[in-house]
Amino acid sequence: MEKEYRLAKREDFNKIYRYGKSMANHQFVLYYLPQPKMEHFRLGISVSKKVGNAVVRNRLRRMVKEIVRLKKENLMPHYDYILLARKPVVDMEYAEMEKSIWHVIRKASLLKRNDTIKK
């Protein structure tokens, strides 16, 4: 994920948690907040220590970043997003994880112009 698409500061995360909306499925929670001044979106990924050790958490983060990076043109711009991974994600394969991420994004109505994600 390129630097301009990253959400890294604690204050940004806290603002999204406090003022943003959320949508969830069994594997992910998506927090989102409109940012009209931004020309693109920013993504933050959060994986709790309850999910696994550092190796597991970093692997999950890398997989989520790659899933979003490959189809970033389908995400609504002018938003900040936080994807929070839950415990069941550890046992998922890449394709299942991809399907789950796009499911929660579609559920929140944040796909650009009713684009459909090919399975």
Biopython code that builds the backbone (N, CA, C, O; Angstrom):
import numpy as np
from Bio.PDB.StructureBuilder import StructureBuilder

atoms = [
    (1, "MET", "N", (0.860, -1.176, 0.000)),
    (1, "MET", "CA", (0.000, 0.000, 0.000)),
    (1, "MET", "C", (0.905, 1.237, 0.000)),
    (1, "MET", "O", (1.812, 1.352, 0.825)),
    (2, "GLU", "N", (0.653, 2.149, -0.921)),
    (2, "GLU", "CA", (1.458, 3.356, -1.010)),
    (2, "GLU", "C", (1.239, 4.254, 0.214)),
    (2, "GLU", "O", (0.209, 4.174, 0.883)),
    (3, "LYS", "N", (2.213, 5.092, 0.483)),
    (3, "LYS", "CA", (2.195, 5.901, 1.693)),
    (3, "LYS", "C", (0.962, 6.802, 1.808)),
    (3, "LYS", "O", (0.413, 6.956, 2.899)),
    (4, "GLU", "N", (0.526, 7.395, 0.700)),
    (4, "GLU", "CA", (-0.625, 8.312, 0.774)),
    (4, "GLU", "C", (-1.936, 7.589, 1.092)),
    (4, "GLU", "O", (-2.925, 8.229, 1.447)),
    (5, "TYR", "N", (-1.947, 6.275, 0.968)),
    (5, "TYR", "CA", (-3.144, 5.490, 1.285)),
    (5, "TYR", "C", (-3.119, 4.944, 2.712)),
    (5, "TYR", "O", (-4.056, 4.260, 3.122)),
    (6, "ARG", "N", (-2.071, 5.234, 3.467)),
    (6, "ARG", "CA", (-1.932, 4.683, 4.814)),
    (6, "ARG", "C", (-2.518, 5.595, 5.883)),
    (6, "ARG", "O", (-2.437, 6.821, 5.798)),
    (7, "LEU", "N", (-3.091, 4.980, 6.859)),
    (7, "LEU", "CA", (-3.573, 5.677, 8.043)),
    (7, "LEU", "C", (-2.672, 5.209, 9.174)),
    (7, "LEU", "O", (-2.682, 4.025, 9.511)),
    (8, "ALA", "N", (-1.892, 6.108, 9.772)),
    (8, "ALA", "CA", (-0.883, 5.659, 10.715)),
    (8, "ALA", "C", (-0.949, 6.332, 12.087)),
    (8, "ALA", "O", (-0.538, 5.733, 13.081)),
    (9, "LYS", "N", (-1.448, 7.538, 12.160)),
    (9, "LYS", "CA", (-1.399, 8.274, 13.421)),
    (9, "LYS", "C", (-2.494, 7.842, 14.384)),
    (9, "LYS", "O", (-3.637, 7.610, 13.990)),
    (10, "ARG", "N", (-2.124, 7.741, 15.635)),
    (10, "ARG", "CA", (-3.067, 7.340, 16.680)),
    (10, "ARG", "C", (-4.264, 8.280, 16.746)),
    (10, "ARG", "O", (-5.394, 7.833, 16.942)),
    (11, "GLU", "N", (-4.025, 9.575, 16.585)),
    (11, "GLU", "CA", (-5.117, 10.549, 16.657)),
    (11, "GLU", "C", (-6.138, 10.331, 15.529)),
    (11, "GLU", "O", (-7.337, 10.535, 15.724)),
    (12, "ASP", "N", (-5.653, 9.916, 14.349)),
    (12, "ASP", "CA", (-6.566, 9.615, 13.242)),
    (12, "ASP", "C", (-7.417, 8.387, 13.564)),
    (12, "ASP", "O", (-8.626, 8.382, 13.331)),
    (13, "PHE", "N", (-6.775, 7.347, 14.103)),
    (13, "PHE", "CA", (-7.514, 6.141, 14.498)),
    (13, "PHE", "C", (-8.576, 6.500, 15.532)),
    (13, "PHE", "O", (-9.732, 6.094, 15.405)),
    (14, "ASN", "N", (-8.191, 7.256, 16.550)),
    (14, "ASN", "CA", (-9.131, 7.618, 17.613)),
    (14, "ASN", "C", (-10.314, 8.432, 17.081)),
    (14, "ASN", "O", (-11.449, 8.240, 17.517)),
    (15, "LYS", "N", (-10.043, 9.344, 16.134)),
    (15, "LYS", "CA", (-11.109, 10.152, 15.554)),
    (15, "LYS", "C", (-12.114, 9.276, 14.799)),
    (15, "LYS", "O", (-13.324, 9.487, 14.887)),
    (16, "ILE", "N", (-11.601, 8.300, 14.061)),
    (16, "ILE", "CA", (-12.485, 7.407, 13.301)),
    (16, "ILE", "C", (-13.292, 6.518, 14.245)),
    (16, "ILE", "O", (-14.489, 6.316, 14.045)),
    (17, "TYR", "N", (-12.625, 5.984, 15.282)),
    (17, "TYR", "CA", (-13.349, 5.160, 16.260)),
    (17, "TYR", "C", (-14.459, 5.973, 16.936)),
    (17, "TYR", "O", (-15.559, 5.465, 17.154)),
    (18, "ARG", "N", (-14.168, 7.228, 17.264)),
    (18, "ARG", "CA", (-15.120, 8.047, 18.007)),
    (18, "ARG", "C", (-16.260, 8.581, 17.140)),
    (18, "ARG", "O", (-17.425, 8.500, 17.532)),
    (19, "TYR", "N", (-15.934, 9.125, 15.968)),
    (19, "TYR", "CA", (-16.948, 9.819, 15.161)),
    (19, "TYR", "C", (-17.419, 9.032, 13.938)),
    (19, "TYR", "O", (-18.414, 9.402, 13.314)),
    (20, "GLY", "N", (-16.732, 7.977, 13.599)),
    (20, "GLY", "CA", (-17.085, 7.222, 12.403)),
    (20, "GLY", "C", (-18.206, 6.233, 12.633)),
    (20, "GLY", "O", (-18.696, 6.069, 13.751)),
    (21, "LYS", "N", (-18.602, 5.581, 11.559)),
    (21, "LYS", "CA", (-19.612, 4.528, 11.620)),
    (21, "LYS", "C", (-18.906, 3.191, 11.487)),
    (21, "LYS", "O", (-17.740, 3.127, 11.097)),
    (22, "SER", "N", (-19.626, 2.120, 11.817)),
    (22, "SER", "CA", (-19.004, 0.810, 11.705)),
    (22, "SER", "C", (-19.967, -0.195, 11.091)),
    (22, "SER", "O", (-21.188, -0.048, 11.148)),
    (23, "MET", "N", (-19.370, -1.217, 10.505)),
    (23, "MET", "CA", (-20.113, -2.319, 9.917)),
    (23, "MET", "C", (-19.269, -3.558, 10.181)),
    (23, "MET", "O", (-18.040, -3.481, 10.178)),
    (24, "ALA", "N", (-19.910, -4.691, 10.406)),
    (24, "ALA", "CA", (-19.144, -5.881, 10.762)),
    (24, "ALA", "C", (-19.735, -7.145, 10.172)),
    (24, "ALA", "O", (-20.927, -7.228, 9.874)),
    (25, "ASN", "N", (-18.854, -8.134, 10.014)),
    (25, "ASN", "CA", (-19.285, -9.512, 9.780)),
    (25, "ASN", "C", (-18.519, -10.350, 10.800)),
    (25, "ASN", "O", (-17.948, -9.784, 11.732)),
    (26, "HIS", "N", (-18.484, -11.654, 10.664)),
    (26, "HIS", "CA", (-17.843, -12.483, 11.695)),
    (26, "HIS", "C", (-16.330, -12.329, 11.744)),
    (26, "HIS", "O", (-15.720, -12.554, 12.790)),
    (27, "GLN", "N", (-15.718, -11.950, 10.629)),
    (27, "GLN", "CA", (-14.262, -11.899, 10.577)),
    (27, "GLN", "C", (-13.674, -10.489, 10.698)),
    (27, "GLN", "O", (-12.563, -10.333, 11.205)),
    (28, "PHE", "N", (-14.393, -9.471, 10.249)),
    (28, "PHE", "CA", (-13.850, -8.109, 10.224)),
    (28, "PHE", "C", (-14.861, -7.105, 10.737)),
    (28, "PHE", "O", (-16.072, -7.306, 10.643)),
    (29, "VAL", "N", (-14.328, -6.007, 11.290)),
    (29, "VAL", "CA", (-15.130, -4.833, 11.623)),
    (29, "VAL", "C", (-14.546, -3.701, 10.791)),
    (29, "VAL", "O", (-13.332, -3.493, 10.785)),
    (30, "LEU", "N", (-15.396, -2.976, 10.095)),
    (30, "LEU", "CA", (-14.962, -1.844, 9.280)),
    (30, "LEU", "C", (-15.471, -0.564, 9.919)),
    (30, "LEU", "O", (-16.676, -0.383, 10.092)),
    (31, "TYR", "N", (-14.550, 0.322, 10.267)),
    (31, "TYR", "CA", (-14.904, 1.659, 10.731)),
    (31, "TYR", "C", (-14.601, 2.612, 9.586)),
    (31, "TYR", "O", (-13.584, 2.465, 8.908)),
    (32, "TYR", "N", (-15.480, 3.593, 9.364)),
    (32, "TYR", "CA", (-15.246, 4.526, 8.265)),
    (32, "TYR", "C", (-15.759, 5.912, 8.624)),
    (32, "TYR", "O", (-16.734, 6.065, 9.359)),
    (33, "LEU", "N", (-15.078, 6.913, 8.088)),
    (33, "LEU", "CA", (-15.412, 8.306, 8.357)),
    (33, "LEU", "C", (-15.148, 9.114, 7.094)),
    (33, "LEU", "O", (-14.056, 9.024, 6.532)),
    (34, "PRO", "N", (-16.127, 9.910, 6.627)),
    (34, "PRO", "CA", (-15.907, 10.722, 5.421)),
    (34, "PRO", "C", (-14.823, 11.778, 5.653)),
    (34, "PRO", "O", (-14.756, 12.391, 6.718)),
    (35, "GLN", "N", (-13.984, 11.977, 4.648)),
    (35, "GLN", "CA", (-12.936, 13.005, 4.667)),
    (35, "GLN", "C", (-13.006, 13.757, 3.344)),
    (35, "GLN", "O", (-12.246, 13.443, 2.428)),
    (36, "PRO", "N", (-13.898, 14.742, 3.217)),
    (36, "PRO", "CA", (-14.120, 15.413, 1.929)),
    (36, "PRO", "C", (-12.880, 16.088, 1.339)),
    (36, "PRO", "O", (-12.788, 16.245, 0.121)),
    (37, "LYS", "N", (-11.940, 16.482, 2.172)),
    (37, "LYS", "CA", (-10.755, 17.187, 1.673)),
    (37, "LYS", "C", (-9.720, 16.261, 1.030)),
    (37, "LYS", "O", (-8.840, 16.724, 0.305)),
    (38, "MET", "N", (-9.821, 14.975, 1.289)),
    (38, "MET", "CA", (-8.878, 14.008, 0.728)),
    (38, "MET", "C", (-9.324, 13.620, -0.681)),
    (38, "MET", "O", (-10.519, 13.460, -0.929)),
    (39, "GLU", "N", (-8.367, 13.468, -1.610)),
    (39, "GLU", "CA", (-8.762, 13.061, -2.961)),
    (39, "GLU", "C", (-8.812, 11.548, -3.126)),
    (39, "GLU", "O", (-9.276, 11.059, -4.156)),
    (40, "HIS", "N", (-8.347, 10.802, -2.138)),
    (40, "HIS", "CA", (-8.391, 9.339, -2.177)),
    (40, "HIS", "C", (-8.760, 8.843, -0.783)),
    (40, "HIS", "O", (-9.086, 9.644, 0.092)),
    (41, "PHE", "N", (-8.713, 7.551, -0.572)),
    (41, "PHE", "CA", (-9.022, 6.998, 0.745)),
    (41, "PHE", "C", (-7.727, 6.713, 1.495)),
    (41, "PHE", "O", (-6.647, 6.666, 0.905)),
    (42, "ARG", "N", (-7.856, 6.524, 2.815)),
    (42, "ARG", "CA", (-6.737, 6.055, 3.636)),
    (42, "ARG", "C", (-7.224, 4.843, 4.414)),
    (42, "ARG", "O", (-8.377, 4.789, 4.843)),
    (43, "LEU", "N", (-6.335, 3.871, 4.594)),
    (43, "LEU", "CA", (-6.689, 2.622, 5.252)),
    (43, "LEU", "C", (-5.771, 2.353, 6.431)),
    (43, "LEU", "O", (-4.551, 2.477, 6.325)),
    (44, "GLY", "N", (-6.365, 1.986, 7.548)),
    (44, "GLY", "CA", (-5.618, 1.521, 8.703)),
    (44, "GLY", "C", (-6.066, 0.111, 9.025)),
    (44, "GLY", "O", (-7.236, -0.228, 8.849)),
    (45, "ILE", "N", (-5.150, -0.708, 9.492)),
    (45, "ILE", "CA", (-5.476, -2.091, 9.821)),
    (45, "ILE", "C", (-5.098, -2.339, 11.266)),
    (45, "ILE", "O", (-4.002, -1.985, 11.702)),
    (46, "SER", "N", (-6.007, -2.947, 12.002)),
    (46, "SER", "CA", (-5.768, -3.225, 13.405)),
    (46, "SER", "C", (-6.003, -4.707, 13.677)),
    (46, "SER", "O", (-7.059, -5.253, 13.357)),
    (47, "VAL", "N", (-4.996, -5.346, 14.275)),
    (47, "VAL", "CA", (-5.109, -6.757, 14.635)),
    (47, "VAL", "C", (-4.697, -6.880, 16.096)),
    (47, "VAL", "O", (-3.554, -6.588, 16.449)),
    (48, "SER", "N", (-5.615, -7.307, 16.935)),
    (48, "SER", "CA", (-5.395, -7.392, 18.372)),
    (48, "SER", "C", (-4.412, -8.511, 18.731)),
    (48, "SER", "O", (-4.235, -9.465, 17.972)),
    (49, "LYS", "N", (-3.783, -8.380, 19.887)),
    (49, "LYS", "CA", (-2.900, -9.442, 20.391)),
    (49, "LYS", "C", (-3.668, -10.720, 20.682)),
    (49, "LYS", "O", (-3.080, -11.800, 20.737)),
    (50, "LYS", "N", (-4.970, -10.606, 20.867)),
    (50, "LYS", "CA", (-5.802, -11.784, 21.117)),
    (50, "LYS", "C", (-5.857, -12.705, 19.902)),
    (50, "LYS", "O", (-6.133, -13.898, 20.031)),
    (51, "VAL", "N", (-5.593, -12.147, 18.724)),
    (51, "VAL", "CA", (-5.662, -12.921, 17.479)),
    (51, "VAL", "C", (-4.475, -13.874, 17.361)),
    (51, "VAL", "O", (-4.629, -14.995, 16.875)),
    (52, "GLY", "N", (-3.313, -13.446, 17.795)),
    (52, "GLY", "CA", (-2.139, -14.308, 17.690)),
    (52, "GLY", "C", (-0.874, -13.551, 18.023)),
    (52, "GLY", "O", (-0.916, -12.398, 18.451)),
    (53, "ASN", "N", (0.266, -14.222, 17.819)),
    (53, "ASN", "CA", (1.538, -13.562, 18.107)),
    (53, "ASN", "C", (1.904, -12.594, 16.979)),
    (53, "ASN", "O", (1.146, -12.448, 16.021)),
    (54, "ALA", "N", (3.043, -11.944, 17.085)),
    (54, "ALA", "CA", (3.434, -10.904, 16.138)),
    (54, "ALA", "C", (3.530, -11.427, 14.713)),
    (54, "ALA", "O", (3.168, -10.724, 13.769)),
    (55, "VAL", "N", (4.011, -12.643, 14.548)),
    (55, "VAL", "CA", (4.150, -13.227, 13.214)),
    (55, "VAL", "C", (2.779, -13.369, 12.557)),
    (55, "VAL", "O", (2.605, -13.020, 11.390)),
    (56, "VAL", "N", (1.829, -13.873, 13.295)),
    (56, "VAL", "CA", (0.462, -14.065, 12.782)),
    (56, "VAL", "C", (-0.173, -12.718, 12.469)),
    (56, "VAL", "O", (-0.760, -12.542, 11.401)),
    (57, "ARG", "N", (-0.062, -11.763, 13.394)),
    (57, "ARG", "CA", (-0.672, -10.445, 13.189)),
    (57, "ARG", "C", (-0.091, -9.730, 11.977)),
    (57, "ARG", "O", (-0.837, -9.143, 11.194)),
    (58, "ASN", "N", (1.215, -9.771, 11.810)),
    (58, "ASN", "CA", (1.849, -9.113, 10.669)),
    (58, "ASN", "C", (1.479, -9.784, 9.354)),
    (58, "ASN", "O", (1.294, -9.108, 8.342)),
    (59, "ARG", "N", (1.370, -11.106, 9.363)),
    (59, "ARG", "CA", (0.958, -11.828, 8.158)),
    (59, "ARG", "C", (-0.452, -11.406, 7.745)),
    (59, "ARG", "O", (-0.719, -11.168, 6.567)),
    (60, "LEU", "N", (-1.344, -11.317, 8.725)),
    (60, "LEU", "CA", (-2.714, -10.891, 8.440)),
    (60, "LEU", "C", (-2.745, -9.463, 7.899)),
    (60, "LEU", "O", (-3.462, -9.174, 6.941)),
    (61, "ARG", "N", (-1.971, -8.574, 8.510)),
    (61, "ARG", "CA", (-1.905, -7.190, 8.039)),
    (61, "ARG", "C", (-1.439, -7.114, 6.595)),
    (61, "ARG", "O", (-2.015, -6.389, 5.784)),
    (62, "ARG", "N", (-0.393, -7.867, 6.279)),
    (62, "ARG", "CA", (0.123, -7.866, 4.904)),
    (62, "ARG", "C", (-0.913, -8.395, 3.914)),
    (62, "ARG", "O", (-1.058, -7.856, 2.817)),
    (63, "MET", "N", (-1.622, -9.436, 4.296)),
    (63, "MET", "CA", (-2.638, -10.001, 3.408)),
    (63, "MET", "C", (-3.780, -9.010, 3.171)),
    (63, "MET", "O", (-4.234, -8.847, 2.039)),
    (64, "VAL", "N", (-4.236, -8.359, 4.218)),
    (64, "VAL", "CA", (-5.324, -7.389, 4.084)),
    (64, "VAL", "C", (-4.887, -6.228, 3.199)),
    (64, "VAL", "O", (-5.646, -5.796, 2.331)),
    (65, "LYS", "N", (-3.680, -5.720, 3.404)),
    (65, "LYS", "CA", (-3.164, -4.625, 2.578)),
    (65, "LYS", "C", (-3.129, -5.022, 1.107)),
    (65, "LYS", "O", (-3.504, -4.235, 0.237)),
    (66, "GLU", "N", (-2.686, -6.229, 0.834)),
    (66, "GLU", "CA", (-2.591, -6.695, -0.549)),
    (66, "GLU", "C", (-3.978, -6.846, -1.174)),
    (66, "GLU", "O", (-4.171, -6.489, -2.337)),
    (67, "ILE", "N", (-4.929, -7.362, -0.431)),
    (67, "ILE", "CA", (-6.302, -7.515, -0.934)),
    (67, "ILE", "C", (-6.878, -6.162, -1.328)),
    (67, "ILE", "O", (-7.481, -6.025, -2.393)),
    (68, "VAL", "N", (-6.695, -5.169, -0.476)),
    (68, "VAL", "CA", (-7.228, -3.836, -0.761)),
    (68, "VAL", "C", (-6.437, -3.175, -1.881)),
    (68, "VAL", "O", (-7.023, -2.512, -2.737)),
    (69, "ARG", "N", (-5.123, -3.340, -1.891)),
    (69, "ARG", "CA", (-4.287, -2.708, -2.913)),
    (69, "ARG", "C", (-4.670, -3.156, -4.324)),
    (69, "ARG", "O", (-4.703, -2.346, -5.250)),
    (70, "LEU", "N", (-4.955, -4.437, -4.481)),
    (70, "LEU", "CA", (-5.265, -4.969, -5.809)),
    (70, "LEU", "C", (-6.587, -4.449, -6.379)),
    (70, "LEU", "O", (-6.770, -4.414, -7.596)),
    (71, "LYS", "N", (-7.497, -4.051, -5.505)),
    (71, "LYS", "CA", (-8.796, -3.559, -5.996)),
    (71, "LYS", "C", (-9.142, -2.201, -5.400)),
    (71, "LYS", "O", (-10.311, -1.903, -5.154)),
    (72, "LYS", "N", (-8.120, -1.377, -5.168)),
    (72, "LYS", "CA", (-8.355, -0.087, -4.519)),
    (72, "LYS", "C", (-9.217, 0.854, -5.343)),
    (72, "LYS", "O", (-9.834, 1.761, -4.786)),
    (73, "GLU", "N", (-9.277, 0.662, -6.655)),
    (73, "GLU", "CA", (-10.117, 1.523, -7.490)),
    (73, "GLU", "C", (-11.606, 1.287, -7.235)),
    (73, "GLU", "O", (-12.431, 2.106, -7.640)),
    (74, "ASN", "N", (-11.965, 0.183, -6.570)),
    (74, "ASN", "CA", (-13.367, -0.106, -6.260)),
    (74, "ASN", "C", (-13.844, 0.555, -4.969)),
    (74, "ASN", "O", (-15.048, 0.616, -4.716)),
    (75, "LEU", "N", (-12.914, 1.053, -4.149)),
    (75, "LEU", "CA", (-13.281, 1.678, -2.871)),
    (75, "LEU", "C", (-13.633, 3.144, -3.067)),
    (75, "LEU", "O", (-13.021, 3.842, -3.875)),
    (76, "MET", "N", (-14.625, 3.596, -2.316)),
    (76, "MET", "CA", (-15.022, 5.002, -2.371)),
    (76, "MET", "C", (-13.872, 5.891, -1.909)),
    (76, "MET", "O", (-13.290, 5.643, -0.853)),
    (77, "PRO", "N", (-13.534, 6.921, -2.683)),
    (77, "PRO", "CA", (-12.528, 7.878, -2.216)),
    (77, "PRO", "C", (-13.142, 8.815, -1.174)),
    (77, "PRO", "O", (-14.335, 8.722, -0.884)),
    (78, "HIS", "N", (-12.348, 9.700, -0.622)),
    (78, "HIS", "CA", (-12.797, 10.697, 0.360)),
    (78, "HIS", "C", (-13.266, 10.065, 1.669)),
    (78, "HIS", "O", (-14.142, 10.610, 2.341)),
    (79, "TYR", "N", (-12.689, 8.917, 2.035)),
    (79, "TYR", "CA", (-13.020, 8.245, 3.294)),
    (79, "TYR", "C", (-11.741, 7.779, 3.975)),
    (79, "TYR", "O", (-10.730, 7.518, 3.322)),
    (80, "ASP", "N", (-11.803, 7.678, 5.298)),
    (80, "ASP", "CA", (-10.782, 6.987, 6.078)),
    (80, "ASP", "C", (-11.414, 5.682, 6.553)),
    (80, "ASP", "O", (-12.550, 5.668, 7.027)),
    (81, "TYR", "N", (-10.665, 4.585, 6.422)),
    (81, "TYR", "CA", (-11.160, 3.268, 6.808)),
    (81, "TYR", "C", (-10.233, 2.632, 7.830)),
    (81, "TYR", "O", (-9.017, 2.822, 7.787)),
    (82, "ILE", "N", (-10.815, 1.884, 8.740)),
    (82, "ILE", "CA", (-10.035, 1.013, 9.627)),
    (82, "ILE", "C", (-10.656, -0.372, 9.522)),
    (82, "ILE", "O", (-11.856, -0.544, 9.737)),
    (83, "LEU", "N", (-9.834, -1.352, 9.192)),
    (83, "LEU", "CA", (-10.282, -2.743, 9.174)),
    (83, "LEU", "C", (-9.718, -3.419, 10.407)),
    (83, "LEU", "O", (-8.502, -3.491, 10.585)),
    (84, "LEU", "N", (-10.591, -3.906, 11.246)),
    (84, "LEU", "CA", (-10.197, -4.573, 12.476)),
    (84, "LEU", "C", (-10.428, -6.072, 12.293)),
    (84, "LEU", "O", (-11.553, -6.498, 12.034)),
    (85, "ALA", "N", (-9.377, -6.866, 12.424)),
    (85, "ALA", "CA", (-9.488, -8.315, 12.217)),
    (85, "ALA", "C", (-9.896, -9.003, 13.517)),
    (85, "ALA", "O", (-9.393, -8.680, 14.593)),
    (86, "ARG", "N", (-10.812, -9.953, 13.395)),
    (86, "ARG", "CA", (-11.249, -10.753, 14.536)),
    (86, "ARG", "C", (-10.588, -12.128, 14.493)),
    (86, "ARG", "O", (-9.963, -12.489, 13.496)),
    (87, "LYS", "N", (-10.726, -12.887, 15.566)),
    (87, "LYS", "CA", (-10.060, -14.190, 15.697)),
    (87, "LYS", "C", (-10.287, -15.183, 14.551)),
    (87, "LYS", "O", (-9.330, -15.840, 14.142)),
    (88, "PRO", "N", (-11.502, -15.326, 14.014)),
    (88, "PRO", "CA", (-11.703, -16.330, 12.962)),
    (88, "PRO", "C", (-10.851, -16.118, 11.709)),
    (88, "PRO", "O", (-10.705, -17.038, 10.905)),
    (89, "VAL", "N", (-10.292, -14.932, 11.533)),
    (89, "VAL", "CA", (-9.480, -14.636, 10.344)),
    (89, "VAL", "C", (-8.226, -15.508, 10.281)),
    (89, "VAL", "O", (-7.733, -15.804, 9.192)),
    (90, "VAL", "N", (-7.716, -15.913, 11.418)),
    (90, "VAL", "CA", (-6.471, -16.687, 11.473)),
    (90, "VAL", "C", (-6.563, -17.966, 10.655)),
    (90, "VAL", "O", (-5.585, -18.364, 10.022)),
    (91, "ASP", "N", (-7.714, -18.609, 10.658)),
    (91, "ASP", "CA", (-7.880, -19.895, 9.982)),
    (91, "ASP", "C", (-8.300, -19.772, 8.518)),
    (91, "ASP", "O", (-8.537, -20.784, 7.858)),
    (92, "MET", "N", (-8.395, -18.550, 8.006)),
    (92, "MET", "CA", (-8.904, -18.352, 6.648)),
    (92, "MET", "C", (-7.799, -18.370, 5.599)),
    (92, "MET", "O", (-6.666, -17.963, 5.857)),
    (93, "GLU", "N", (-8.151, -18.847, 4.420)),
    (93, "GLU", "CA", (-7.263, -18.769, 3.265)),
    (93, "GLU", "C", (-7.414, -17.375, 2.644)),
    (93, "GLU", "O", (-8.325, -16.622, 2.988)),
    (94, "TYR", "N", (-6.508, -17.053, 1.731)),
    (94, "TYR", "CA", (-6.502, -15.736, 1.090)),
    (94, "TYR", "C", (-7.838, -15.436, 0.406)),
    (94, "TYR", "O", (-8.396, -14.355, 0.596)),
    (95, "ALA", "N", (-8.353, -16.372, -0.381)),
    (95, "ALA", "CA", (-9.594, -16.148, -1.136)),
    (95, "ALA", "C", (-10.787, -15.919, -0.203)),
    (95, "ALA", "O", (-11.637, -15.072, -0.473)),
    (96, "GLU", "N", (-10.844, -16.668, 0.882)),
    (96, "GLU", "CA", (-11.933, -16.491, 1.853)),
    (96, "GLU", "C", (-11.844, -15.116, 2.505)),
    (96, "GLU", "O", (-12.853, -14.438, 2.699)),
    (97, "MET", "N", (-10.614, -14.716, 2.842)),
    (97, "MET", "CA", (-10.399, -13.423, 3.475)),
    (97, "MET", "C", (-10.798, -12.294, 2.523)),
    (97, "MET", "O", (-11.432, -11.321, 2.933)),
    (98, "GLU", "N", (-10.427, -12.431, 1.272)),
    (98, "GLU", "CA", (-10.780, -11.429, 0.268)),
    (98, "GLU", "C", (-12.300, -11.291, 0.157)),
    (98, "GLU", "O", (-12.829, -10.180, 0.127)),
    (99, "LYS", "N", (-12.982, -12.407, 0.098)),
    (99, "LYS", "CA", (-14.443, -12.407, 0.002)),
    (99, "LYS", "C", (-15.072, -11.740, 1.229)),
    (99, "LYS", "O", (-16.035, -10.984, 1.102)),
    (100, "SER", "N", (-14.529, -12.020, 2.406)),
    (100, "SER", "CA", (-15.049, -11.465, 3.644)),
    (100, "SER", "C", (-14.834, -9.949, 3.726)),
    (100, "SER", "O", (-15.720, -9.215, 4.163)),
    (101, "ILE", "N", (-13.659, -9.490, 3.304)),
    (101, "ILE", "CA", (-13.362, -8.045, 3.336)),
    (101, "ILE", "C", (-14.312, -7.298, 2.410)),
    (101, "ILE", "O", (-14.905, -6.294, 2.804)),
    (102, "TRP", "N", (-14.457, -7.783, 1.184)),
    (102, "TRP", "CA", (-15.339, -7.088, 0.230)),
    (102, "TRP", "C", (-16.805, -7.220, 0.638)),
    (102, "TRP", "O", (-17.624, -6.373, 0.282)),
    (103, "HIS", "N", (-17.140, -8.268, 1.375)),
    (103, "HIS", "CA", (-18.509, -8.405, 1.883)),
    (103, "HIS", "C", (-18.825, -7.294, 2.881)),
    (103, "HIS", "O", (-19.880, -6.665, 2.798)),
    (104, "VAL", "N", (-17.924, -7.053, 3.812)),
    (104, "VAL", "CA", (-18.172, -6.027, 4.832)),
    (104, "VAL", "C", (-18.160, -4.628, 4.202)),
    (104, "VAL", "O", (-18.896, -3.746, 4.643)),
    (105, "ILE", "N", (-17.331, -4.422, 3.177)),
    (105, "ILE", "CA", (-17.303, -3.128, 2.494)),
    (105, "ILE", "C", (-18.595, -2.922, 1.698)),
    (105, "ILE", "O", (-19.165, -1.831, 1.703)),
    (106, "ARG", "N", (-19.049, -3.964, 1.024)),
    (106, "ARG", "CA", (-20.300, -3.894, 0.261)),
    (106, "ARG", "C", (-21.477, -3.654, 1.211)),
    (106, "ARG", "O", (-22.398, -2.901, 0.894)),
    (107, "LYS", "N", (-21.435, -4.298, 2.371)),
    (107, "LYS", "CA", (-22.486, -4.165, 3.375)),
    (107, "LYS", "C", (-22.600, -2.717, 3.866)),
    (107, "LYS", "O", (-23.690, -2.248, 4.196)),
    (108, "ALA", "N", (-21.466, -2.020, 3.911)),
    (108, "ALA", "CA", (-21.440, -0.620, 4.348)),
    (108, "ALA", "C", (-21.731, 0.344, 3.194)),
    (108, "ALA", "O", (-21.701, 1.561, 3.379)),
    (109, "SER", "N", (-22.011, -0.194, 2.009)),
    (109, "SER", "CA", (-22.297, 0.604, 0.807)),
    (109, "SER", "C", (-21.151, 1.539, 0.446)),
    (109, "SER", "O", (-21.370, 2.708, 0.131)),
    (110, "LEU", "N", (-19.940, 1.024, 0.492)),
    (110, "LEU", "CA", (-18.771, 1.843, 0.199)),
    (110, "LEU", "C", (-18.045, 1.425, -1.072)),
    (110, "LEU", "O", (-16.893, 1.804, -1.284)),
    (111, "LEU", "N", (-18.706, 0.652, -1.910)),
    (111, "LEU", "CA", (-18.133, 0.328, -3.215)),
    (111, "LEU", "C", (-18.465, 1.454, -4.178)),
    (111, "LEU", "O", (-19.559, 2.017, -4.137)),
    (112, "LYS", "N", (-17.528, 1.772, -5.032)),
    (112, "LYS", "CA", (-17.687, 2.855, -5.977)),
    (112, "LYS", "C", (-18.703, 2.494, -7.059)),
    (112, "LYS", "O", (-18.588, 1.439, -7.684)),
    (113, "ARG", "N", (-19.692, 3.352, -7.285)),
    (113, "ARG", "CA", (-20.692, 3.238, -8.363)),
    (113, "ARG", "C", (-21.252, 1.834, -8.540)),
    (113, "ARG", "O", (-21.350, 1.345, -9.665)),
    (114, "ASN", "N", (-21.609, 1.198, -7.471)),
    (114, "ASN", "CA", (-22.206, -0.152, -7.513)),
    (114, "ASN", "C", (-21.356, -1.158, -8.265)),
    (114, "ASN", "O", (-21.883, -2.079, -8.889)),
    (115, "ASP", "N", (-20.046, -0.986, -8.210)),
    (115, "ASP", "CA", (-19.154, -1.970, -8.835)),
    (115, "ASP", "C", (-19.357, -3.307, -8.162)),
    (115, "ASP", "O", (-19.626, -3.368, -6.963)),
    (116, "THR", "N", (-19.233, -4.357, -8.906)),
    (116, "THR", "CA", (-19.302, -5.689, -8.311)),
    (116, "THR", "C", (-17.916, -6.282, -8.319)),
    (116, "THR", "O", (-17.160, -6.119, -9.277)),
    (117, "ILE", "N", (-17.593, -6.957, -7.267)),
    (117, "ILE", "CA", (-16.294, -7.597, -7.138)),
    (117, "ILE", "C", (-16.417, -8.993, -7.714)),
    (117, "ILE", "O", (-17.279, -9.772, -7.309)),
    (118, "LYS", "N", (-15.545, -9.302, -8.664)),
    (118, "LYS", "CA", (-15.573, -10.626, -9.269)),
    (118, "LYS", "C", (-14.949, -11.621, -8.317)),
    (118, "LYS", "O", (-13.913, -11.361, -7.707)),
    (119, "LYS", "N", (-15.606, -12.777, -8.199)),
    (119, "LYS", "CA", (-15.135, -13.785, -7.259)),
    (119, "LYS", "C", (-14.150, -14.712, -7.918)),
    (119, "LYS", "O", (-13.643, -15.631, -7.277)),
]
sb = StructureBuilder()
sb.init_structure("model")
sb.init_model(0)
sb.init_chain("A")
sb.init_seg("    ")
for serial, (resi, resn, name, xyz) in enumerate(atoms, 1):
    if name == "N":
        sb.init_residue(resn, " ", resi, " ")
    sb.init_atom(name, np.array(xyz, "f"), 0.0, 1.0, " ", f" {name:<3s}", serial, name[0])
structure = sb.get_structure()
